[in-house]
């Protein structure tokens, strides 16, 4: 697995459009690999530092550098194989996570259920604790920070305009089952992974 950082140049019109439309951003990111997101185990997250937006990526293979678009600058790349292998039970890690805590609700007269965001902080933290248990770790501490949303436009036959609410969490986790946890790092947590959600950013505690 690889970690890649790409700086995004806001003076480029295509970059600005992608940052304002999560569907365009999804296409832009997956286009760097030549495979679909699930096949490439691609997770990503946009973060801003001092007004500079960057996209961080986990992927099974390196970015195809010849596919970098105008307005993209490769800022770093690292093979995480040994980092993953060293993860073990009872280790403590600081985490940073953007997710969409939601539940599926049946719609009258519709074949498919619809996801609805959980409305209270207590419900959302309970959701995150359940996801932690399912993915081989437990929350030692956790703070809910700002909320936001991803908006974009599908093709009309796929529903047209889209919106996905998100919440930002930081804290400390403890690994309970190393293999399950490694899978969570590779595959992400919760819905919206195609749109920049679910990527576990990690730092080992001292």
ChimeraX attribute file (.defattr): number of C-alpha atoms within 10 A of each C-alpha:
attribute: neighborCount
match mode: 1-to-1
recipient: residues
	/A:1	19
	/A:2	17
	/A:3	19
	/A:4	18
	/A:5	19
	/A:6	20
	/A:7	19
	/A:8	23
	/A:9	17
	/A:10	16
	/A:11	9
	/A:12	12
	/A:13	12
	/A:14	17
	/A:15	19
	/A:16	15
	/A:17	13
	/A:18	17
	/A:19	20
	/A:20	14
	/A:21	19
	/A:22	23
	/A:23	20
	/A:24	18
	/A:25	22
	/A:26	18
	/A:27	15
	/A:28	17
	/A:29	25
	/A:30	19
	/A:31	17
	/A:32	16
	/A:33	20
	/A:34	13
	/A:35	12
	/A:36	14
	/A:37	18
	/A:38	13
	/A:39	10
	/A:40	17
	/A:41	17
	/A:42	26
	/A:43	27
	/A:44	26
	/A:45	20
	/A:46	19
	/A:47	12
	/A:48	11
	/A:49	7
	/A:50	5
	/A:51	8
	/A:52	11
	/A:53	16
	/A:54	20
	/A:55	19
	/A:56	21
	/A:57	23
	/A:58	29
	/A:59	23
	/A:60	18
	/A:61	14
	/A:62	18
	/A:63	23
	/A:64	11
	/A:65	11
	/A:66	7
	/A:67	14
	/A:68	17
	/A:69	15
	/A:70	12
	/A:71	16
	/A:72	17
	/A:73	15
	/A:74	15
	/A:75	13
	/A:76	11
	/A:77	16
	/A:78	13
	/A:79	16
	/A:80	14
	/A:81	11
	/A:82	9
	/A:83	10
	/A:84	17
	/A:85	11
	/A:86	9
	/A:87	18
	/A:88	16
	/A:89	14
	/A:90	14
	/A:91	15
	/A:92	21
	/A:93	20
	/A:94	19
	/A:95	20
	/A:96	18
	/A:97	19
	/A:98	27
	/A:99	25
	/A:100	28
	/A:101	25
	/A:102	20
	/A:103	14
	/A:104	11
	/A:105	11
	/A:106	12
	/A:107	10
	/A:108	8
	/A:109	6
	/A:110	8
	/A:111	8
	/A:112	11
	/A:113	12
	/A:114	13
	/A:115	15
	/A:116	14
	/A:117	17
	/A:118	16
	/A:119	10
	/A:120	8
	/A:121	12
	/A:122	10
	/A:123	14
	/A:124	19
	/A:125	18
	/A:126	12
	/A:127	17
	/A:128	21
	/A:129	16
	/A:130	14
	/A:131	17
	/A:132	20
	/A:133	16
	/A:134	15
	/A:135	22
	/A:136	19
	/A:137	24
	/A:138	21
	/A:139	19
	/A:140	12
	/A:141	12
	/A:142	17
	/A:143	12
	/A:144	15
	/A:145	10
	/A:146	10
	/A:147	13
	/A:148	12
	/A:149	11
	/A:150	19
	/A:151	16
	/A:152	18
	/A:153	15
	/A:154	14
	/A:155	9
	/A:156	8
	/A:157	6
	/A:158	9
	/A:159	9
	/A:160	10
	/A:161	13
	/A:162	14
	/A:163	12
	/A:164	20
	/A:165	17
	/A:166	21
	/A:167	19
	/A:168	16
	/A:169	18
	/A:170	17
	/A:171	16
	/A:172	19
	/A:173	22
	/A:174	20
	/A:175	23
	/A:176	19
	/A:177	18
	/A:178	20
	/A:179	17
	/A:180	16
	/A:181	24
	/A:182	18
	/A:183	14
	/A:184	21
	/A:185	20
	/A:186	20
	/A:187	19
	/A:188	24
	/A:189	24
	/A:190	18
	/A:191	17
	/A:192	18
	/A:193	22
	/A:194	20
	/A:195	23
	/A:196	24
	/A:197	25
	/A:198	25
	/A:199	26
	/A:200	22
	/A:201	18
	/A:202	16
	/A:203	12
	/A:204	12
	/A:205	11
	/A:206	6
